[in-house]
Amino acid sequence: MDEMFLPIGTVLQGKYRIERHIASGGFGNTYVATHLNLDAKVAVKEFFMKGVNHREDDSTTVSVSNPASRPVFDEQKRKFQKEARRLSVLNNPHIVKVSDLFEENNTSYYVMDFIEGESLSAIQKHQGYPFYEKQSLNILSQMLDALESIHVHSIWHMDIKPGNILMDSAGHCTLIDFGSSKQTASSEGTTTSTALSYTPGYAPQEQINGFKDSWGPWTDFYALGATMYNLLTGSRPPQSNEILDSPEDAFTFPETVSDKSRQLVIWMMALSTKKRPQSVDEIRNFLPVDAIFDSTEVNEPDNEDTVSEHTVSAPVSSSASTVYGDVRKEAEAYESTVIDEYPKVAAAPPSPRPKKSKTVYWLSGIVLALGIVAAILGIKTCGNKDGEAVAEGGDETEAVERFDSSPYSNGEKKSFTVNGVSFNMVKVDGGTFTMGATEEQGGDADDDEKPAHSVTLDGYMIGETEVTQALWQAVMGDNWSAFKGDDQRPVEMVRWDDCQEFIKKLNTATGQCFRLPTEAEWEFAARGGVNSRGYKYSGSNTLGNVAWYGDNSSSTTHPVATKTANELGIYDMSGNVDEWCNDWYGDYSSSSQTNPQGPSSGSDRVSRGGSWLDNAGFFCRVSGRNYFTPDDSNLSLGLRLGL
């Protein structure tokens, strides 16, 4: 049993029996429960901060692991309760309904309707292609209905994205996760229900820069427009700095998407708050008259090339040939009039996104053929077991030879430079080790670290440090981190998917095959590889010597390589920021393995190493495991490169 979660069968308030755990984030666990009095299925959300909380020996009581984190826990719990109270006053079929709020086990819980469905991001991943235009417009219409009901209370959701919209088998959509929501009231100004956060690509500049006085309905409309772009194209929406720097390249739609829908997305994602829609009604009036369809139609292909237009005039040109010209004019006007309010972040112009159309199906045959040719020629292509491309520019079929680490000795460094920023990779000789809950971990080892098992790895290279904000900025042209002030701090607030985009761009710039390390590679390097001295943490049995963690971090990240390195000369593999790995999260096997890649599928990706907010007994240990959904981002989550 994982001590992060309530045991199955636990009864809360004498009436909610926990049946199973279904999801977790940085601030809570969600369970399916049975309302014993009504014999009905409900969802129960528990406030539980990863890395801050643990359970007592009774397996239910929640405690704060580090007394210094108590003020943070108390403040975030108050905001968790505020989130529940906000949801409880909303009555809309497209918003999850909260029916109860209570305290128990030294923490807070709220009870919601249980929704049978799947997120739009998960649906799109399963089906392997974008949503049809009619489907997307149907979803948009439902989300406008949801937003209308919250905006009347001056509540802004602030985190609309495909991962926060659930769809059931009938096509009914529900907006979830109000954890980032904000409310404006004359008595208290703008308040937030959790720590300030945002999802890159779905947040406008006023949200990224924290200009709370500029937040409003238009902030949600930007995110909803970005969601529409993702649904229609299957691609991540452009970030605001990309739109500003290269508007013609920022938006690329499949040929089957109508001019009307293109115009709508570009309007909703306007850089200036004043040039976006100001109300739900403005968007409804612009929608095609047939934008709302019966739910029986939403899974049918859209074979029409266009969608009939409403009589309301478009806010941008009605001709597809001039759509991007209008974006350019809007960008220029934005830069000349409001750039002082929303500072421009210097960025390298993004590479044009490949247009997606029916050609992707026959192109897959070419990719397969080129892969066979590469195999015959003995050339290894960039990529990983999940098929994640690790080179950018539209030509993902290009065969790139992997970096040969064999000339380098164990612990030797190889330097790379990108746009003036240098970083080192460290050679890790291959070897065999015991992975998981080994003896030195003692009673701190969690169940998911068991059974300990033998793993054999070939040689590889791994980053000497976590990816810094300087390197991320050099590659991505932007820095999404919350803890700024020194660009040698590790980057954070990055999703697993963001890391894949970063790696694509890095590989394009270097001609190499960088990637995320596997979980086994990460642990072997953290243990010191073949030089391992059997430490509990990476490089020491005294955590403070090698890590920035809850007791010494002052609740912030720190510049990399300012603590002692481990046996291989690698820094910060314990603490500072948690690090994404390539693997899906899953149970260990007792059998011996060679170059394991983790489960073939899953819902969460592994992260390792712990962070500035963790205590000594948790994730900072070399065998400690953590996990997040691929679209999670938070103040303590970064990455380290593998090669």
Stockholm file with secondary structure:
# STOCKHOLM 1.0

chainA/1-643         MDEMFLPIGTVLQGKYRIERHIASGGFGNTYVATHLNLDAKVAVKEFFMKGVNHREDDSTTVSVSNPASRPVFDEQKRKFQKEARRLSVLNNPHIVKVSDLFEENNTSYYVMDFIEGESLSAIQKHQGYPFYEKQSLNILSQMLDALESIHVHSIWHMDIKPGNILMDSAGHCTLIDFGSSKQTASSEGTTTSTALSYTPGYAPQEQINGFKDSWGPWTDFYALGATMYNLLTGSRPPQSNEILDSPEDAFTFPETVSDKSRQLVIWMMALSTKKRPQSVDEIRNFLPVDAIFDSTEVNEPDNEDTVSEHTVSAPVSSSASTVYGDVRKEAEAYESTVIDEYPKVAAAPPSPRPKKSKTVYWLSGIVLALGIVAAILGIKTCGNKDGEAVAEGGDETEAVERFDSSPYSNGEKKSFTVNGVSFNMVKVDGGTFTMGATEEQGGDADDDEKPAHSVTLDGYMIGETEVTQALWQAVMGDNWSAFKGDDQRPVEMVRWDDCQEFIKKLNTATGQCFRLPTEAEWEFAARGGVNSRGYKYSGSNTLGNVAWYGDNSSSTTHPVATKTANELGIYDMSGNVDEWCNDWYGDYSSSSQTNPQGPSSGSDRVSRGGSWLDNAGFFCRVSGRNYFTPDDSNLSLGLRLGL
#=GR chainA/1-643 SS CCTTSCCTTCEETTTEEEEEEEEEETTEEEEEEEETTTTEEEEEEEECCTTTEEECTTSSCEEESSGGGHHHHHHHHHHHHHHHHHHHTCCCTTBCCEEEEEEETTEEEEEEECCCCEEHHHHHHHHCSCCCHHHHHHHHHHHHHHHHHHHTTTEECCCCSGGGEEECTTSCEEECCCTTCEEEETTTEEEESSSCCCCTTTSCHHHHTTCGGGCSHHHHHHHHHHHHHHHHHSSCCCCHHHHHHCHHHHCCCCTTSCHHHHHHHHHHTCSSGGGSCCSHHHHHHHSCTTCCCCGGGTTSCCCCSCCCCCSSCCSSCSSHHHHHHHHHHHHHHHHHHTTTTSCCCCCCCCCCCCCCSTHHHHHHHHHHHHHHHHHHHTCCCSCCTTCCCCCCSSCTTCCCCCCCCTTSCTTCEEEEEETTEEEEEEEECCEEEEESSCGGGGGGCCGGGCSCEEEEECCEEEESSCCBHHHHHHHHSCCCCSSCSCTTSBCCSCCHHHHHHHHHHHHHHHSSCCBCCCHHHHHHHHTTGGGCCCCSBTTBSSHHHHCCCTTTSCSSCCCTTCSCCCTTSCCCSSSSSEEEEEEECCCCCSSCEESCCCCSCCSCEEEESCCTTCCTTTTTSTTCEEEECTTCCCTTEEECCBC
#=GC SS_cons         CCTTSCCTTCEETTTEEEEEEEEEETTEEEEEEEETTTTEEEEEEEECCTTTEEECTTSSCEEESSGGGHHHHHHHHHHHHHHHHHHHTCCCTTBCCEEEEEEETTEEEEEEECCCCEEHHHHHHHHCSCCCHHHHHHHHHHHHHHHHHHHTTTEECCCCSGGGEEECTTSCEEECCCTTCEEEETTTEEEESSSCCCCTTTSCHHHHTTCGGGCSHHHHHHHHHHHHHHHHHSSCCCCHHHHHHCHHHHCCCCTTSCHHHHHHHHHHTCSSGGGSCCSHHHHHHHSCTTCCCCGGGTTSCCCCSCCCCCSSCCSSCSSHHHHHHHHHHHHHHHHHHTTTTSCCCCCCCCCCCCCCSTHHHHHHHHHHHHHHHHHHHTCCCSCCTTCCCCCCSSCTTCCCCCCCCTTSCTTCEEEEEETTEEEEEEEECCEEEEESSCGGGGGGCCGGGCSCEEEEECCEEEESSCCBHHHHHHHHSCCCCSSCSCTTSBCCSCCHHHHHHHHHHHHHHHSSCCBCCCHHHHHHHHTTGGGCCCCSBTTBSSHHHHCCCTTTSCSSCCCTTCSCCCTTSCCCSSSSSEEEEEEECCCCCSSCEESCCCCSCCSCEEEESCCTTCCTTTTTSTTCEEEECTTCCCTTEEECCBC
//
